[in-house]
Amino acid sequence: MKIVIFASGSGSNAENIVNHFNGTDTSVAAIFCNVAGAGVIQRAERLGIPIVVFNKQEWQSGDRIDGLLQDMNPNLIVLAGFLWRFPQRLLSQFPHVVNVHPALLPKFGGKGMYGMKVHEAVVEAKEFESGITIHWVNEHYDEGAIIFQAKCQVQPSDSAQNVADKIHQLEGEHFPRIVEEVLKDIEQNP
């Protein structure tokens, strides 16, 4: 089984997934990144994973990215902190795309809701809990079918950073395992 990861930031989730599958028959074929200088690039290099850095024009035209993905032919594409909407042209070629969102969807999802913005909104709304949502990707931000959610408590004294730390812990604990379960399902029901 082969995974391709898309990331825009530091790459901690991407690294957790790579490490989770080390020594198994599942490989991470490449990490695609849309932010020159993002931390995920150095992580990929250190882990020996091929990295593909691209810009907005390449993303919109699709020529280079689509061709690379077709050559790699991944069983699953994983969005691990990737901030651009995944285009319909790719979803029609690669229907197995999952994302992790740092909140309990449908709350605090949609365009512009990512990273600290989500945690700030959770604290501002005085929520008692937050969590992660792993979901299928469709052509709309954060609207695909939910695969898995994990929750954490939000205390009245928690800052957005406190919530972010709790979410990061949930991602590390659950995201690689759920990716593995999704891959098993794909393998059994292609």
Buried (B, 14 or more C-beta within 10 A) or exposed (E): BBBBBBBBBBBBBBBBBBEBBEEEEBBBBBBBBBBEEBBBBEBBEEBEBBBBBBEEEBBEEBEBBBEBBEEBEBBBBBBBBBBBBBBEEBBEEBEBBBBBBBBBBEBBBEEEBBBEEBBBBBBEEEBEEBBBBBBBBBBEBBBBEBBBBBEBEBEEEBEBEBBBEBBBEBBBEBBBEBBBEBBEEBEEEE
